[in-house]
Amino acid sequence: MRDEPATLDAAAIASAYRELRGKIARDPLFADDADDQGVSLDELDRRMQQAPPRIASADELYRWLDGADPYRYAGLLVLERAMGGGPAEQLTGRATVPEATARIARGDLAIDGDLVLEAGAMLVVLGKLAVTGALVGAEFDYTLVAAREIACARGMTGGELIASERIAVPGEFYFAGNDYSARAPRYEGGLLVDFERANAFTHVAVERRLTAWSFEDAATALGVATDRDLASAYHAKLLTPRAA
């Protein structure tokens, strides 16, 4: 992933938003819980007219799309239309997004290995993100992964996953903590552990989903000790060479 700040095309973003505004207003992942979350189309209008010229840090990206996660979902739709379609990138080995940094890939991103996000890190892929290993966000700090499609073998995060089309995880995925939620039209895969979350998935197709509040049951399902902090234990398991 490129280390230089991402340059945003404010005119292209404004144009893309004009094209998508009606669709976003009707999109259930933006509109259905808007009142409950204090989200409004007027506020989104304001933000889309004030896109920053460049994103050099996670703080700059979050200031533009802060607040409830529907704003980041809508922002992803607009950025895809305005700036997507760039060249595909391929990485090998464990890829790390450093603490408090933001990375924007304008095309598909394929990682033959793991993807690790340190505290406060944000990754936006304006295409498909495909990770052959684990996707690992920080246990207790905010991180963001947003893409048209997010695919990984297994993973966990204490932050957000946002996809404009789907999240696909054939193995297990654990959404830790209850400060954030994930958002996608479709989630599919093996074991989904999200009993701590009010995730917004329009369709869920999984082999097993744990929504009952039980850390012990979740630890057993994820294959970690029941007498340890669940997020720390599973985070450590994912980062061992055997898990990778």
Disulfide bonds with the S-S distance in Angstrom:
none
